[in-house]
């Protein structure tokens, strides 16, 4: 099986959103924000497409994984050092997409984002905001290829990396790549937690 990881480009955005929407359909945080399973994947796709189109793509941290037939099966959304916080001026164009994604849960999503920001490390680092693969592609090395692609760059530049995991069963997976749990974040005020993970510079 051949795995190709390459930078995302603008025409990838709709398919990237669809892939990540399906990947996160069983995610605890996305499920908390979009409770209806009948629309969750579609509205999560709007969320990810919005974030990529209006901010992350221009920052150069979005990559996609393709199978040997050239079909997109996974993606990562990274923010480079010093760019993890979306400036207010770039948040405004995102608002229509965020409203479509979250509807009445928009305020809850904003509060969650603020809580995450308050606990975010200040030391320069690459921030893994999102990683996901299609359910049918899990366990086939696509996630590893996506992580290795950016972590190799982190190592070459001697820069740390940071992420928040929403699934406790994923913690050992990230630990295999050198991440260590640094805390538990109650970003949902009693709902599903997040675990912060830091990977020191190498």
C-alpha positions as CSV (number, residue, x, y, z in Angstrom):
1,X,0.0,0.0,0.0
2,X,1.4,3.4,-1.0
3,X,0.6,6.4,1.3
4,X,1.1,9.9,-0.1
5,X,1.1,12.9,2.2
6,X,1.1,16.4,0.5
7,X,0.2,20.0,1.4
8,X,-3.5,20.8,0.9
9,X,-4.5,23.2,-1.8
10,X,-7.6,25.3,-2.2
11,X,-9.5,22.8,-4.4
12,X,-9.0,20.2,-1.7
13,X,-11.1,22.1,0.9
14,X,-14.6,20.6,0.2
15,X,-13.3,17.0,0.2
16,X,-11.0,17.7,3.2
17,X,-14.0,18.9,5.1
18,X,-16.0,15.9,4.2
19,X,-13.3,13.5,5.2
20,X,-12.7,15.2,8.6
21,X,-16.5,15.5,9.2
22,X,-16.8,11.7,8.8
23,X,-13.6,11.1,10.9
24,X,-15.1,13.2,13.8
25,X,-18.6,11.9,13.7
26,X,-17.9,9.8,16.8
27,X,-15.7,12.4,18.5
28,X,-16.9,13.2,22.1
29,X,-16.4,17.0,21.8
30,X,-18.0,17.2,18.3
31,X,-20.8,15.0,19.6
32,X,-21.3,17.4,22.5
33,X,-21.3,20.4,20.2
34,X,-23.5,18.8,17.5
35,X,-25.7,16.4,19.4
36,X,-27.8,15.2,16.4
37,X,-26.0,12.2,14.8
38,X,-28.1,12.6,11.7
39,X,-26.4,15.9,10.8
40,X,-23.2,15.7,12.8
41,X,-20.8,14.6,10.0
42,X,-22.2,17.1,7.5
43,X,-22.1,20.1,10.0
44,X,-18.7,19.1,11.2
45,X,-17.5,19.1,7.6
46,X,-18.7,22.7,7.4
47,X,-16.7,23.5,10.5
48,X,-13.5,22.1,9.2
49,X,-13.9,23.5,5.7
50,X,-14.5,26.9,7.3
51,X,-11.4,26.8,9.5
52,X,-9.1,25.6,6.7
53,X,-10.5,28.0,4.0
54,X,-10.4,31.1,6.2
55,X,-7.2,30.6,8.2
56,X,-5.2,27.5,8.3
57,X,-4.6,26.9,4.6
58,X,-2.7,30.2,4.2
59,X,-0.5,29.3,7.2
60,X,0.9,26.3,5.4
61,X,0.1,23.7,8.0
62,X,-2.7,21.7,6.3
63,X,-1.8,18.3,4.8
64,X,-3.8,15.5,3.3
65,X,-3.2,11.7,3.0
66,X,-4.0,9.9,-0.2
67,X,-4.4,6.2,-0.8
68,X,-2.8,4.4,-3.7
69,X,-5.8,5.3,-5.9
70,X,-5.3,9.0,-5.2
71,X,-8.4,9.3,-3.0
72,X,-8.2,11.5,0.1
73,X,-8.5,9.4,3.3
74,X,-7.1,11.7,6.0
75,X,-5.9,15.2,6.9
76,X,-4.1,17.2,9.5
77,X,-4.5,20.8,10.4
78,X,-1.5,22.4,12.1
79,X,-0.7,25.9,13.1
80,X,2.9,27.1,12.9
81,X,4.7,28.6,15.9
82,X,3.0,31.8,17.1
83,X,0.0,31.3,14.9
84,X,-2.3,29.0,16.9
85,X,-4.6,31.8,17.9
86,X,-6.8,33.1,15.1
87,X,-6.7,36.9,15.0
88,X,-10.1,38.7,15.3
89,X,-9.8,40.1,11.8
90,X,-9.6,36.5,10.4
91,X,-12.4,35.2,12.7
92,X,-15.0,37.4,11.2
93,X,-15.0,35.7,7.7
94,X,-15.4,32.4,9.6
95,X,-18.6,33.4,11.4
96,X,-21.2,32.4,8.7
97,X,-19.7,28.9,8.5
98,X,-19.5,28.5,12.2
99,X,-23.1,29.5,12.6
100,X,-24.1,26.9,10.0
101,X,-22.0,24.3,11.8
102,X,-23.0,24.9,15.4
103,X,-26.4,26.7,15.2
104,X,-27.7,27.1,18.7
105,X,-24.5,25.7,20.1
106,X,-22.3,28.5,18.8
107,X,-22.0,30.2,22.2
108,X,-21.0,26.8,23.8
109,X,-18.4,26.4,21.0
110,X,-17.0,29.9,21.6
111,X,-16.7,29.2,25.4
112,X,-14.9,25.9,24.7
113,X,-12.5,27.7,22.4
114,X,-11.8,30.4,25.1
115,X,-11.1,27.8,27.8
116,X,-8.7,25.9,25.5
117,X,-6.9,29.2,24.7
118,X,-6.5,30.0,28.3
119,X,-4.6,26.7,28.9
120,X,-2.6,26.8,25.7
121,X,1.2,26.8,26.0
122,X,3.0,30.1,25.4
123,X,6.3,28.6,24.3
124,X,6.7,28.6,20.5
125,X,5.5,25.2,19.0
126,X,3.6,23.6,16.2
127,X,0.0,23.1,17.2
128,X,-1.9,20.0,15.9
129,X,-5.4,21.4,15.9
130,X,-7.0,18.5,14.0
131,X,-6.0,15.0,12.7
132,X,-8.4,12.5,11.3
133,X,-8.8,9.7,8.8
134,X,-11.9,8.0,7.4
135,X,-13.2,5.2,9.6
136,X,-12.6,2.8,6.7
137,X,-9.0,3.8,6.6
138,X,-8.1,3.5,10.2
139,X,-5.3,1.2,11.3
140,X,-3.6,1.3,7.8
141,X,-0.8,3.8,8.5
142,X,-2.4,7.0,7.2
143,X,-2.4,8.7,10.6
144,X,1.2,7.8,11.2
145,X,2.2,9.1,7.8
146,X,0.4,12.4,8.5
147,X,2.0,12.8,11.9
148,X,5.5,11.8,10.8
149,X,5.3,14.4,8.0
150,X,5.0,17.3,10.4
151,X,6.9,15.9,13.3
152,X,9.9,15.3,11.1
153,X,9.8,19.0,10.4
154,X,9.5,19.8,14.1
155,X,12.6,17.7,14.7
156,X,14.6,19.3,11.9
157,X,13.7,22.7,13.3
158,X,14.1,21.6,16.9
159,X,10.6,22.9,17.8
160,X,8.1,21.3,20.2
161,X,4.6,20.2,19.3
162,X,1.3,20.4,21.2
163,X,-2.2,18.9,20.8
164,X,-5.4,18.3,22.7
165,X,-6.9,14.8,22.6
166,X,-10.6,14.3,23.0
167,X,-10.4,10.5,23.3
168,X,-8.6,8.8,26.2
169,X,-8.0,5.7,24.1
170,X,-5.9,7.9,21.7
171,X,-3.4,8.9,24.4
172,X,-1.2,5.9,24.1
173,X,-1.2,6.4,20.3
174,X,0.2,9.9,20.6
175,X,2.6,8.8,23.3
176,X,4.2,6.5,20.7
177,X,5.1,9.7,18.8
178,X,6.7,11.3,21.8
179,X,3.8,13.3,23.2
180,X,3.2,13.3,27.0
181,X,0.0,14.2,28.8
182,X,0.4,17.5,30.6
183,X,-3.1,17.9,32.0
184,X,-6.9,17.5,31.7
185,X,-9.0,20.3,30.5
186,X,-12.6,20.8,31.5
187,X,-13.5,22.9,28.4
188,X,-17.1,21.7,28.4
189,X,-17.9,22.5,32.0
190,X,-18.7,19.0,33.1
191,X,-19.1,17.4,29.6
192,X,-16.4,15.4,27.9
193,X,-12.8,16.5,28.8
194,X,-9.7,17.1,26.7
195,X,-6.2,16.0,27.5
196,X,-3.3,18.3,26.7
197,X,-0.2,16.7,25.3
198,X,3.2,18.2,24.7
199,X,6.1,16.8,22.6
200,X,9.4,18.3,23.6
201,X,11.8,19.6,21.0
202,X,14.3,17.0,19.7
